[in-house]
Amino acid sequence: MDEKAVTAGLTELAEAAGVEVRYEKMSGDIAFYPGGLCKVKGRPVIIINSKASERERMHILARAVKGFDLSDTYIKPAIRELLERV
């Protein structure tokens, strides 16, 4: 799978776990921060810098998704392998 397909698969997993994924333009002191998992009004949200590379997006999503219970969710082998490495 290419990085774009892995990113799309990770986004689907996050959304299946009830996590919103948002791409935001970041400026000021956080302009170079690629993003991560946070809570907004008590709900989990993955915010990703819209200028992050595909590889950064993929790794941000993988690190965040890894923390959720996905035991009842089918995960494609390439994505499962990535989740085991991060």
PDB file of N, CA, C and O in Angstrom:
ATOM      1  N   MET A   1       0.850  -1.191   0.000  1.00  0.00           N
ATOM      2  CA  MET A   1       0.000   0.000   0.000  1.00  0.00           C
ATOM      3  C   MET A   1       0.887   1.243   0.000  1.00  0.00           C
ATOM      4  O   MET A   1       1.924   1.277   0.663  1.00  0.00           O
ATOM      5  N   ASP A   2       0.476   2.245  -0.738  1.00  0.00           N
ATOM      6  CA  ASP A   2       1.235   3.489  -0.701  1.00  0.00           C
ATOM      7  C   ASP A   2       0.804   4.319   0.516  1.00  0.00           C
ATOM      8  O   ASP A   2      -0.197   4.013   1.163  1.00  0.00           O
ATOM      9  N   GLU A   3       1.566   5.363   0.812  1.00  0.00           N
ATOM     10  CA  GLU A   3       1.325   6.156   2.023  1.00  0.00           C
ATOM     11  C   GLU A   3      -0.063   6.784   2.043  1.00  0.00           C
ATOM     12  O   GLU A   3      -0.692   6.872   3.098  1.00  0.00           O
ATOM     13  N   LYS A   4      -0.538   7.216   0.891  1.00  0.00           N
ATOM     14  CA  LYS A   4      -1.863   7.849   0.824  1.00  0.00           C
ATOM     15  C   LYS A   4      -2.960   6.846   1.186  1.00  0.00           C
ATOM     16  O   LYS A   4      -3.910   7.187   1.892  1.00  0.00           O
ATOM     17  N   ALA A   5      -2.827   5.622   0.706  1.00  0.00           N
ATOM     18  CA  ALA A   5      -3.812   4.580   1.010  1.00  0.00           C
ATOM     19  C   ALA A   5      -3.762   4.204   2.489  1.00  0.00           C
ATOM     20  O   ALA A   5      -4.801   3.962   3.103  1.00  0.00           O
ATOM     21  N   VAL A   6      -2.563   4.155   3.061  1.00  0.00           N
ATOM     22  CA  VAL A   6      -2.428   3.848   4.488  1.00  0.00           C
ATOM     23  C   VAL A   6      -3.052   4.968   5.312  1.00  0.00           C
ATOM     24  O   VAL A   6      -3.760   4.701   6.284  1.00  0.00           O
ATOM     25  N   THR A   7      -2.796   6.219   4.932  1.00  0.00           N
ATOM     26  CA  THR A   7      -3.388   7.361   5.634  1.00  0.00           C
ATOM     27  C   THR A   7      -4.909   7.286   5.582  1.00  0.00           C
ATOM     28  O   THR A   7      -5.576   7.526   6.588  1.00  0.00           O
ATOM     29  N   ALA A   8      -5.459   6.958   4.424  1.00  0.00           N
ATOM     30  CA  ALA A   8      -6.916   6.833   4.285  1.00  0.00           C
ATOM     31  C   ALA A   8      -7.445   5.708   5.169  1.00  0.00           C
ATOM     32  O   ALA A   8      -8.478   5.866   5.820  1.00  0.00           O
ATOM     33  N   GLY A   9      -6.750   4.581   5.198  1.00  0.00           N
ATOM     34  CA  GLY A   9      -7.169   3.462   6.037  1.00  0.00           C
ATOM     35  C   GLY A   9      -7.119   3.805   7.513  1.00  0.00           C
ATOM     36  O   GLY A   9      -8.012   3.421   8.270  1.00  0.00           O
ATOM     37  N   LEU A  10      -6.083   4.524   7.933  1.00  0.00           N
ATOM     38  CA  LEU A  10      -5.967   4.939   9.332  1.00  0.00           C
ATOM     39  C   LEU A  10      -7.059   5.941   9.700  1.00  0.00           C
ATOM     40  O   LEU A  10      -7.578   5.918  10.817  1.00  0.00           O
ATOM     41  N   THR A  11      -7.402   6.811   8.767  1.00  0.00           N
ATOM     42  CA  THR A  11      -8.488   7.767   8.997  1.00  0.00           C
ATOM     43  C   THR A  11      -9.800   7.021   9.205  1.00  0.00           C
ATOM     44  O   THR A  11     -10.580   7.370  10.091  1.00  0.00           O
ATOM     45  N   GLU A  12     -10.046   6.000   8.394  1.00  0.00           N
ATOM     46  CA  GLU A  12     -11.260   5.185   8.552  1.00  0.00           C
ATOM     47  C   GLU A  12     -11.284   4.499   9.911  1.00  0.00           C
ATOM     48  O   GLU A  12     -12.329   4.444  10.560  1.00  0.00           O
ATOM     49  N   LEU A  13     -10.139   3.974  10.347  1.00  0.00           N
ATOM     50  CA  LEU A  13     -10.066   3.326  11.662  1.00  0.00           C
ATOM     51  C   LEU A  13     -10.360   4.323  12.777  1.00  0.00           C
ATOM     52  O   LEU A  13     -11.097   4.017  13.714  1.00  0.00           O
ATOM     53  N   ALA A  14      -9.785   5.510  12.672  1.00  0.00           N
ATOM     54  CA  ALA A  14     -10.024   6.539  13.692  1.00  0.00           C
ATOM     55  C   ALA A  14     -11.506   6.882  13.762  1.00  0.00           C
ATOM     56  O   ALA A  14     -12.082   6.953  14.847  1.00  0.00           O
ATOM     57  N   GLU A  15     -12.112   7.091  12.619  1.00  0.00           N
ATOM     58  CA  GLU A  15     -13.528   7.447  12.585  1.00  0.00           C
ATOM     59  C   GLU A  15     -14.392   6.303  13.095  1.00  0.00           C
ATOM     60  O   GLU A  15     -15.408   6.545  13.747  1.00  0.00           O
ATOM     61  N   ALA A  16     -14.007   5.057  12.811  1.00  0.00           N
ATOM     62  CA  ALA A  16     -14.745   3.894  13.319  1.00  0.00           C
ATOM     63  C   ALA A  16     -14.669   3.822  14.842  1.00  0.00           C
ATOM     64  O   ALA A  16     -15.574   3.302  15.494  1.00  0.00           O
ATOM     65  N   ALA A  17     -13.575   4.352  15.404  1.00  0.00           N
ATOM     66  CA  ALA A  17     -13.406   4.376  16.861  1.00  0.00           C
ATOM     67  C   ALA A  17     -14.069   5.609  17.483  1.00  0.00           C
ATOM     68  O   ALA A  17     -13.984   5.818  18.693  1.00  0.00           O
ATOM     69  N   GLY A  18     -14.727   6.421  16.654  1.00  0.00           N
ATOM     70  CA  GLY A  18     -15.419   7.603  17.161  1.00  0.00           C
ATOM     71  C   GLY A  18     -14.535   8.824  17.323  1.00  0.00           C
ATOM     72  O   GLY A  18     -14.865   9.745  18.070  1.00  0.00           O
ATOM     73  N   VAL A  19     -13.411   8.830  16.621  1.00  0.00           N
ATOM     74  CA  VAL A  19     -12.468   9.944  16.717  1.00  0.00           C
ATOM     75  C   VAL A  19     -12.581  10.801  15.460  1.00  0.00           C
ATOM     76  O   VAL A  19     -12.506  10.293  14.341  1.00  0.00           O
ATOM     77  N   GLU A  20     -12.761  12.092  15.655  1.00  0.00           N
ATOM     78  CA  GLU A  20     -12.814  13.021  14.529  1.00  0.00           C
ATOM     79  C   GLU A  20     -11.392  13.303  14.051  1.00  0.00           C
ATOM     80  O   GLU A  20     -10.486  13.468  14.867  1.00  0.00           O
ATOM     81  N   VAL A  21     -11.192  13.359  12.740  1.00  0.00           N
ATOM     82  CA  VAL A  21      -9.893  13.701  12.158  1.00  0.00           C
ATOM     83  C   VAL A  21     -10.062  15.018  11.414  1.00  0.00           C
ATOM     84  O   VAL A  21     -10.901  15.149  10.523  1.00  0.00           O
ATOM     85  N   ARG A  22      -9.230  16.004  11.809  1.00  0.00           N
ATOM     86  CA  ARG A  22      -9.316  17.327  11.184  1.00  0.00           C
ATOM     87  C   ARG A  22      -7.949  17.768  10.688  1.00  0.00           C
ATOM     88  O   ARG A  22      -6.927  17.524  11.328  1.00  0.00           O
ATOM     89  N   TYR A  23      -7.954  18.422   9.532  1.00  0.00           N
ATOM     90  CA  TYR A  23      -6.740  19.012   8.976  1.00  0.00           C
ATOM     91  C   TYR A  23      -6.874  20.517   9.127  1.00  0.00           C
ATOM     92  O   TYR A  23      -7.802  21.120   8.589  1.00  0.00           O
ATOM     93  N   GLU A  24      -5.943  21.125   9.864  1.00  0.00           N
ATOM     94  CA  GLU A  24      -6.021  22.547  10.186  1.00  0.00           C
ATOM     95  C   GLU A  24      -4.739  23.258   9.762  1.00  0.00           C
ATOM     96  O   GLU A  24      -3.644  22.699   9.833  1.00  0.00           O
ATOM     97  N   LYS A  25      -4.901  24.500   9.320  1.00  0.00           N
ATOM     98  CA  LYS A  25      -3.736  25.334   9.045  1.00  0.00           C
ATOM     99  C   LYS A  25      -3.230  25.847  10.387  1.00  0.00           C
ATOM    100  O   LYS A  25      -3.982  26.449  11.155  1.00  0.00           O
ATOM    101  N   MET A  26      -1.963  25.607  10.661  1.00  0.00           N
ATOM    102  CA  MET A  26      -1.384  26.047  11.928  1.00  0.00           C
ATOM    103  C   MET A  26      -0.442  27.206  11.664  1.00  0.00           C
ATOM    104  O   MET A  26       0.271  27.234  10.661  1.00  0.00           O
ATOM    105  N   SER A  27      -0.453  28.164  12.583  1.00  0.00           N
ATOM    106  CA  SER A  27       0.399  29.341  12.411  1.00  0.00           C
ATOM    107  C   SER A  27       1.009  29.735  13.747  1.00  0.00           C
ATOM    108  O   SER A  27       0.697  29.151  14.785  1.00  0.00           O
ATOM    109  N   GLY A  28       1.869  30.717  13.707  1.00  0.00           N
ATOM    110  CA  GLY A  28       2.510  31.189  14.930  1.00  0.00           C
ATOM    111  C   GLY A  28       3.509  30.186  15.461  1.00  0.00           C
ATOM    112  O   GLY A  28       4.228  29.543  14.696  1.00  0.00           O
ATOM    113  N   ASP A  29       3.549  30.053  16.788  1.00  0.00           N
ATOM    114  CA  ASP A  29       4.521  29.173  17.439  1.00  0.00           C
ATOM    115  C   ASP A  29       4.332  27.701  17.091  1.00  0.00           C
ATOM    116  O   ASP A  29       5.281  26.922  17.187  1.00  0.00           O
ATOM    117  N   ILE A  30       3.128  27.305  16.690  1.00  0.00           N
ATOM    118  CA  ILE A  30       2.882  25.890  16.393  1.00  0.00           C
ATOM    119  C   ILE A  30       2.877  25.592  14.896  1.00  0.00           C
ATOM    120  O   ILE A  30       2.470  24.507  14.478  1.00  0.00           O
ATOM    121  N   ALA A  31       3.325  26.545  14.095  1.00  0.00           N
ATOM    122  CA  ALA A  31       3.271  26.383  12.636  1.00  0.00           C
ATOM    123  C   ALA A  31       3.994  25.137  12.144  1.00  0.00           C
ATOM    124  O   ALA A  31       3.616  24.566  11.121  1.00  0.00           O
ATOM    125  N   PHE A  32       5.029  24.711  12.860  1.00  0.00           N
ATOM    126  CA  PHE A  32       5.795  23.552  12.409  1.00  0.00           C
ATOM    127  C   PHE A  32       5.427  22.281  13.160  1.00  0.00           C
ATOM    128  O   PHE A  32       6.051  21.240  12.955  1.00  0.00           O
ATOM    129  N   TYR A  33       4.427  22.353  14.024  1.00  0.00           N
ATOM    130  CA  TYR A  33       3.970  21.175  14.763  1.00  0.00           C
ATOM    131  C   TYR A  33       3.093  20.348  13.835  1.00  0.00           C
ATOM    132  O   TYR A  33       2.112  20.870  13.305  1.00  0.00           O
ATOM    133  N   PRO A  34       3.416  19.063  13.620  1.00  0.00           N
ATOM    134  CA  PRO A  34       2.646  18.269  12.656  1.00  0.00           C
ATOM    135  C   PRO A  34       1.239  17.907  13.117  1.00  0.00           C
ATOM    136  O   PRO A  34       0.355  17.700  12.285  1.00  0.00           O
ATOM    137  N   GLY A  35       1.015  17.826  14.429  1.00  0.00           N
ATOM    138  CA  GLY A  35      -0.325  17.512  14.926  1.00  0.00           C
ATOM    139  C   GLY A  35      -0.312  16.377  15.916  1.00  0.00           C
ATOM    140  O   GLY A  35       0.745  15.903  16.333  1.00  0.00           O
ATOM    141  N   GLY A  36      -1.519  15.941  16.293  1.00  0.00           N
ATOM    142  CA  GLY A  36      -1.634  14.846  17.242  1.00  0.00           C
ATOM    143  C   GLY A  36      -3.040  14.719  17.785  1.00  0.00           C
ATOM    144  O   GLY A  36      -3.969  15.383  17.324  1.00  0.00           O
ATOM    145  N   LEU A  37      -3.176  13.854  18.774  1.00  0.00           N
ATOM    146  CA  LEU A  37      -4.460  13.566  19.405  1.00  0.00           C
ATOM    147  C   LEU A  37      -4.686  14.530  20.561  1.00  0.00           C
ATOM    148  O   LEU A  37      -3.774  14.794  21.345  1.00  0.00           O
ATOM    149  N   CYS A  38      -5.899  15.051  20.663  1.00  0.00           N
ATOM    150  CA  CYS A  38      -6.258  15.907  21.786  1.00  0.00           C
ATOM    151  C   CYS A  38      -7.747  15.721  22.063  1.00  0.00           C
ATOM    152  O   CYS A  38      -8.427  14.961  21.374  1.00  0.00           O
ATOM    153  N   LYS A  39      -8.238  16.420  23.071  1.00  0.00           N
ATOM    154  CA  LYS A  39      -9.667  16.398  23.365  1.00  0.00           C
ATOM    155  C   LYS A  39     -10.220  17.795  23.143  1.00  0.00           C
ATOM    156  O   LYS A  39      -9.638  18.785  23.585  1.00  0.00           O
ATOM    157  N   VAL A  40     -11.341  17.862  22.460  1.00  0.00           N
ATOM    158  CA  VAL A  40     -12.039  19.113  22.227  1.00  0.00           C
ATOM    159  C   VAL A  40     -13.444  18.931  22.776  1.00  0.00           C
ATOM    160  O   VAL A  40     -14.213  18.104  22.287  1.00  0.00           O
ATOM    161  N   LYS A  41     -13.770  19.711  23.796  1.00  0.00           N
ATOM    162  CA  LYS A  41     -15.065  19.598  24.474  1.00  0.00           C
ATOM    163  C   LYS A  41     -15.322  18.164  24.924  1.00  0.00           C
ATOM    164  O   LYS A  41     -16.439  17.657  24.826  1.00  0.00           O
ATOM    165  N   GLY A  42     -14.249  17.512  25.425  1.00  0.00           N
ATOM    166  CA  GLY A  42     -14.365  16.163  25.964  1.00  0.00           C
ATOM    167  C   GLY A  42     -14.361  15.037  24.947  1.00  0.00           C
ATOM    168  O   GLY A  42     -14.441  13.868  25.323  1.00  0.00           O
ATOM    169  N   ARG A  43     -14.268  15.364  23.668  1.00  0.00           N
ATOM    170  CA  ARG A  43     -14.275  14.333  22.621  1.00  0.00           C
ATOM    171  C   ARG A  43     -12.893  14.221  21.989  1.00  0.00           C
ATOM    172  O   ARG A  43     -12.226  15.235  21.783  1.00  0.00           O
ATOM    173  N   PRO A  44     -12.450  12.988  21.676  1.00  0.00           N
ATOM    174  CA  PRO A  44     -11.129  12.832  21.060  1.00  0.00           C
ATOM    175  C   PRO A  44     -11.121  13.335  19.615  1.00  0.00           C
ATOM    176  O   PRO A  44     -12.022  13.046  18.828  1.00  0.00           O
ATOM    177  N   VAL A  45     -10.081  14.092  19.297  1.00  0.00           N
ATOM    178  CA  VAL A  45      -9.919  14.652  17.953  1.00  0.00           C
ATOM    179  C   VAL A  45      -8.446  14.528  17.570  1.00  0.00           C
ATOM    180  O   VAL A  45      -7.558  14.820  18.371  1.00  0.00           O
ATOM    181  N   ILE A  46      -8.203  14.098  16.354  1.00  0.00           N
ATOM    182  CA  ILE A  46      -6.843  14.104  15.821  1.00  0.00           C
ATOM    183  C   ILE A  46      -6.757  15.323  14.917  1.00  0.00           C
ATOM    184  O   ILE A  46      -7.449  15.413  13.903  1.00  0.00           O
ATOM    185  N   ILE A  47      -5.898  16.259  15.300  1.00  0.00           N
ATOM    186  CA  ILE A  47      -5.709  17.469  14.500  1.00  0.00           C
ATOM    187  C   ILE A  47      -4.360  17.351  13.808  1.00  0.00           C
ATOM    188  O   ILE A  47      -3.331  17.135  14.447  1.00  0.00           O
ATOM    189  N   ILE A  48      -4.387  17.498  12.493  1.00  0.00           N
ATOM    190  CA  ILE A  48      -3.170  17.353  11.691  1.00  0.00           C
ATOM    191  C   ILE A  48      -2.921  18.654  10.939  1.00  0.00           C
ATOM    192  O   ILE A  48      -3.826  19.215  10.321  1.00  0.00           O
ATOM    193  N   ASN A  49      -1.690  19.117  11.002  1.00  0.00           N
ATOM    194  CA  ASN A  49      -1.294  20.315  10.273  1.00  0.00           C
ATOM    195  C   ASN A  49      -1.528  20.061   8.783  1.00  0.00           C
ATOM    196  O   ASN A  49      -1.044  19.072   8.232  1.00  0.00           O
ATOM    197  N   SER A  50      -2.267  20.954   8.142  1.00  0.00           N
ATOM    198  CA  SER A  50      -2.582  20.764   6.724  1.00  0.00           C
ATOM    199  C   SER A  50      -1.330  20.775   5.847  1.00  0.00           C
ATOM    200  O   SER A  50      -1.371  20.316   4.705  1.00  0.00           O
ATOM    201  N   LYS A  51      -0.223  21.295   6.371  1.00  0.00           N
ATOM    202  CA  LYS A  51       1.024  21.315   5.599  1.00  0.00           C
ATOM    203  C   LYS A  51       1.925  20.116   5.906  1.00  0.00           C
ATOM    204  O   LYS A  51       3.032  20.024   5.376  1.00  0.00           O
ATOM    205  N   ALA A  52       1.462  19.203   6.751  1.00  0.00           N
ATOM    206  CA  ALA A  52       2.255  18.014   7.083  1.00  0.00           C
ATOM    207  C   ALA A  52       2.396  17.129   5.847  1.00  0.00           C
ATOM    208  O   ALA A  52       1.488  17.048   5.019  1.00  0.00           O
ATOM    209  N   SER A  53       3.528  16.478   5.737  1.00  0.00           N
ATOM    210  CA  SER A  53       3.743  15.557   4.614  1.00  0.00           C
ATOM    211  C   SER A  53       2.856  14.321   4.796  1.00  0.00           C
ATOM    212  O   SER A  53       2.329  14.079   5.883  1.00  0.00           O
ATOM    213  N   GLU A  54       2.702  13.564   3.746  1.00  0.00           N
ATOM    214  CA  GLU A  54       1.887  12.343   3.818  1.00  0.00           C
ATOM    215  C   GLU A  54       2.455  11.378   4.860  1.00  0.00           C
ATOM    216  O   GLU A  54       1.702  10.743   5.598  1.00  0.00           O
ATOM    217  N   ARG A  55       3.766  11.273   4.918  1.00  0.00           N
ATOM    218  CA  ARG A  55       4.420  10.389   5.892  1.00  0.00           C
ATOM    219  C   ARG A  55       4.125  10.865   7.319  1.00  0.00           C
ATOM    220  O   ARG A  55       3.845  10.047   8.195  1.00  0.00           O
ATOM    221  N   GLU A  56       4.186  12.184   7.561  1.00  0.00           N
ATOM    222  CA  GLU A  56       3.871  12.720   8.894  1.00  0.00           C
ATOM    223  C   GLU A  56       2.416  12.443   9.248  1.00  0.00           C
ATOM    224  O   GLU A  56       2.113  12.044  10.373  1.00  0.00           O
ATOM    225  N   ARG A  57       1.519  12.651   8.294  1.00  0.00           N
ATOM    226  CA  ARG A  57       0.089  12.386   8.523  1.00  0.00           C
ATOM    227  C   ARG A  57      -0.123  10.928   8.914  1.00  0.00           C
ATOM    228  O   ARG A  57      -0.856  10.620   9.854  1.00  0.00           O
ATOM    229  N   MET A  58       0.526  10.048   8.179  1.00  0.00           N
ATOM    230  CA  MET A  58       0.395   8.614   8.416  1.00  0.00           C
ATOM    231  C   MET A  58       0.862   8.256   9.829  1.00  0.00           C
ATOM    232  O   MET A  58       0.196   7.493  10.529  1.00  0.00           O
ATOM    233  N   HIS A  59       1.993   8.800  10.242  1.00  0.00           N
ATOM    234  CA  HIS A  59       2.534   8.471  11.564  1.00  0.00           C
ATOM    235  C   HIS A  59       1.732   9.111  12.697  1.00  0.00           C
ATOM    236  O   HIS A  59       1.582   8.504  13.758  1.00  0.00           O
ATOM    237  N   ILE A  60       1.221  10.306  12.497  1.00  0.00           N
ATOM    238  CA  ILE A  60       0.364  10.945  13.504  1.00  0.00           C
ATOM    239  C   ILE A  60      -0.879  10.094  13.715  1.00  0.00           C
ATOM    240  O   ILE A  60      -1.262   9.809  14.850  1.00  0.00           O
ATOM    241  N   LEU A  61      -1.501   9.694  12.627  1.00  0.00           N
ATOM    242  CA  LEU A  61      -2.705   8.868  12.714  1.00  0.00           C
ATOM    243  C   LEU A  61      -2.403   7.521  13.361  1.00  0.00           C
ATOM    244  O   LEU A  61      -3.166   7.053  14.206  1.00  0.00           O
ATOM    245  N   ALA A  62      -1.302   6.899  12.971  1.00  0.00           N
ATOM    246  CA  ALA A  62      -0.955   5.582  13.521  1.00  0.00           C
ATOM    247  C   ALA A  62      -0.736   5.653  15.026  1.00  0.00           C
ATOM    248  O   ALA A  62      -1.241   4.810  15.767  1.00  0.00           O
ATOM    249  N   ARG A  63       0.015   6.656  15.485  1.00  0.00           N
ATOM    250  CA  ARG A  63       0.265   6.784  16.928  1.00  0.00           C
ATOM    251  C   ARG A  63      -1.036   7.020  17.692  1.00  0.00           C
ATOM    252  O   ARG A  63      -1.219   6.489  18.787  1.00  0.00           O
ATOM    253  N   ALA A  64      -1.930   7.807  17.121  1.00  0.00           N
ATOM    254  CA  ALA A  64      -3.193   8.102  17.799  1.00  0.00           C
ATOM    255  C   ALA A  64      -4.126   6.891  17.790  1.00  0.00           C
ATOM    256  O   ALA A  64      -4.708   6.546  18.819  1.00  0.00           O
ATOM    257  N   VAL A  65      -4.267   6.255  16.643  1.00  0.00           N
ATOM    258  CA  VAL A  65      -5.193   5.128  16.491  1.00  0.00           C
ATOM    259  C   VAL A  65      -4.758   3.939  17.343  1.00  0.00           C
ATOM    260  O   VAL A  65      -5.595   3.188  17.844  1.00  0.00           O
ATOM    261  N   LYS A  66      -3.464   3.774  17.502  1.00  0.00           N
ATOM    262  CA  LYS A  66      -2.937   2.643  18.268  1.00  0.00           C
ATOM    263  C   LYS A  66      -3.478   2.617  19.697  1.00  0.00           C
ATOM    264  O   LYS A  66      -3.572   1.548  20.300  1.00  0.00           O
ATOM    265  N   GLY A  67      -3.829   3.763  20.237  1.00  0.00           N
ATOM    266  CA  GLY A  67      -4.309   3.843  21.610  1.00  0.00           C
ATOM    267  C   GLY A  67      -5.772   3.489  21.809  1.00  0.00           C
ATOM    268  O   GLY A  67      -6.245   3.474  22.946  1.00  0.00           O
ATOM    269  N   PHE A  68      -6.493   3.207  20.750  1.00  0.00           N
ATOM    270  CA  PHE A  68      -7.918   2.896  20.857  1.00  0.00           C
ATOM    271  C   PHE A  68      -8.165   1.397  20.705  1.00  0.00           C
ATOM    272  O   PHE A  68      -7.384   0.691  20.067  1.00  0.00           O
ATOM    273  N   ASP A  69      -9.244   0.927  21.287  1.00  0.00           N
ATOM    274  CA  ASP A  69      -9.604  -0.492  21.200  1.00  0.00           C
ATOM    275  C   ASP A  69     -10.155  -0.782  19.808  1.00  0.00           C
ATOM    276  O   ASP A  69     -11.257  -0.357  19.464  1.00  0.00           O
ATOM    277  N   LEU A  70      -9.390  -1.497  19.028  1.00  0.00           N
ATOM    278  CA  LEU A  70      -9.790  -1.858  17.667  1.00  0.00           C
ATOM    279  C   LEU A  70      -9.945  -3.368  17.528  1.00  0.00           C
ATOM    280  O   LEU A  70      -9.897  -3.905  16.421  1.00  0.00           O
ATOM    281  N   SER A  71     -10.129  -4.045  18.650  1.00  0.00           N
ATOM    282  CA  SER A  71     -10.172  -5.509  18.646  1.00  0.00           C
ATOM    283  C   SER A  71     -11.321  -6.075  17.812  1.00  0.00           C
ATOM    284  O   SER A  71     -11.214  -7.193  17.308  1.00  0.00           O
ATOM    285  N   ASP A  72     -12.399  -5.341  17.657  1.00  0.00           N
ATOM    286  CA  ASP A  72     -13.536  -5.815  16.865  1.00  0.00           C
ATOM    287  C   ASP A  72     -13.550  -5.231  15.456  1.00  0.00           C
ATOM    288  O   ASP A  72     -14.546  -5.352  14.743  1.00  0.00           O
ATOM    289  N   THR A  73     -12.453  -4.602  15.055  1.00  0.00           N
ATOM    290  CA  THR A  73     -12.388  -3.919  13.768  1.00  0.00           C
ATOM    291  C   THR A  73     -11.376  -4.612  12.866  1.00  0.00           C
ATOM    292  O   THR A  73     -10.261  -4.915  13.291  1.00  0.00           O
ATOM    293  N   TYR A  74     -11.772  -4.864  11.609  1.00  0.00           N
ATOM    294  CA  TYR A  74     -10.830  -5.449  10.654  1.00  0.00           C
ATOM    295  C   TYR A  74      -9.785  -4.394  10.300  1.00  0.00           C
ATOM    296  O   TYR A  74     -10.120  -3.254   9.977  1.00  0.00           O
ATOM    297  N   ILE A  75      -8.529  -4.786  10.367  1.00  0.00           N
ATOM    298  CA  ILE A  75      -7.423  -3.897  10.019  1.00  0.00           C
ATOM    299  C   ILE A  75      -6.614  -4.569   8.917  1.00  0.00           C
ATOM    300  O   ILE A  75      -6.165  -5.705   9.067  1.00  0.00           O
ATOM    301  N   LYS A  76      -6.435  -3.862   7.819  1.00  0.00           N
ATOM    302  CA  LYS A  76      -5.664  -4.406   6.702  1.00  0.00           C
ATOM    303  C   LYS A  76      -4.250  -4.744   7.174  1.00  0.00           C
ATOM    304  O   LYS A  76      -3.691  -4.036   8.011  1.00  0.00           O
ATOM    305  N   PRO A  77      -3.670  -5.824   6.639  1.00  0.00           N
ATOM    306  CA  PRO A  77      -2.346  -6.272   7.098  1.00  0.00           C
ATOM    307  C   PRO A  77      -1.262  -5.188   7.072  1.00  0.00           C
ATOM    308  O   PRO A  77      -0.479  -5.089   8.016  1.00  0.00           O
ATOM    309  N   ALA A  78      -1.203  -4.385   6.024  1.00  0.00           N
ATOM    310  CA  ALA A  78      -0.167  -3.342   5.938  1.00  0.00           C
ATOM    311  C   ALA A  78      -0.342  -2.308   7.046  1.00  0.00           C
ATOM    312  O   ALA A  78       0.639  -1.797   7.587  1.00  0.00           O
ATOM    313  N   ILE A  79      -1.586  -2.005   7.378  1.00  0.00           N
ATOM    314  CA  ILE A  79      -1.852  -1.032   8.436  1.00  0.00           C
ATOM    315  C   ILE A  79      -1.565  -1.656   9.801  1.00  0.00           C
ATOM    316  O   ILE A  79      -1.008  -1.002  10.683  1.00  0.00           O
ATOM    317  N   ARG A  80      -1.942  -2.906   9.969  1.00  0.00           N
ATOM    318  CA  ARG A  80      -1.653  -3.607  11.234  1.00  0.00           C
ATOM    319  C   ARG A  80      -0.144  -3.643  11.486  1.00  0.00           C
ATOM    320  O   ARG A  80       0.308  -3.436  12.613  1.00  0.00           O
ATOM    321  N   GLU A  81       0.622  -3.902  10.443  1.00  0.00           N
ATOM    322  CA  GLU A  81       2.086  -3.938  10.564  1.00  0.00           C
ATOM    323  C   GLU A  81       2.627  -2.581  11.014  1.00  0.00           C
ATOM    324  O   GLU A  81       3.503  -2.515  11.877  1.00  0.00           O
ATOM    325  N   LEU A  82       2.112  -1.507  10.435  1.00  0.00           N
ATOM    326  CA  LEU A  82       2.536  -0.163  10.833  1.00  0.00           C
ATOM    327  C   LEU A  82       2.187   0.104  12.295  1.00  0.00           C
ATOM    328  O   LEU A  82       3.002   0.651  13.037  1.00  0.00           O
ATOM    329  N   LEU A  83       0.988  -0.278  12.708  1.00  0.00           N
ATOM    330  CA  LEU A  83       0.562  -0.055  14.093  1.00  0.00           C
ATOM    331  C   LEU A  83       1.445  -0.814  15.080  1.00  0.00           C
ATOM    332  O   LEU A  83       1.660  -0.353  16.201  1.00  0.00           O
ATOM    333  N   GLU A  84       1.949  -1.953  14.679  1.00  0.00           N
ATOM    334  CA  GLU A  84       2.840  -2.725  15.551  1.00  0.00           C
ATOM    335  C   GLU A  84       4.216  -2.081  15.672  1.00  0.00           C
ATOM    336  O   GLU A  84       4.915  -2.289  16.664  1.00  0.00           O
ATOM    337  N   ARG A  85       4.605  -1.302  14.671  1.00  0.00           N
ATOM    338  CA  ARG A  85       5.932  -0.671  14.670  1.00  0.00           C
ATOM    339  C   ARG A  85       5.971   0.663  15.403  1.00  0.00           C
ATOM    340  O   ARG A  85       7.025   1.051  15.909  1.00  0.00           O
ATOM    341  N   VAL A  86       4.846   1.376  15.473  1.00  0.00           N
ATOM    342  CA  VAL A  86       4.866   2.709  16.108  1.00  0.00           C
ATOM    343  C   VAL A  86       4.664   2.620  17.595  1.00  0.00           C
ATOM    344  O   VAL A  86       4.653   3.644  18.279  1.00  0.00           O
TER     345      VAL A  86
END
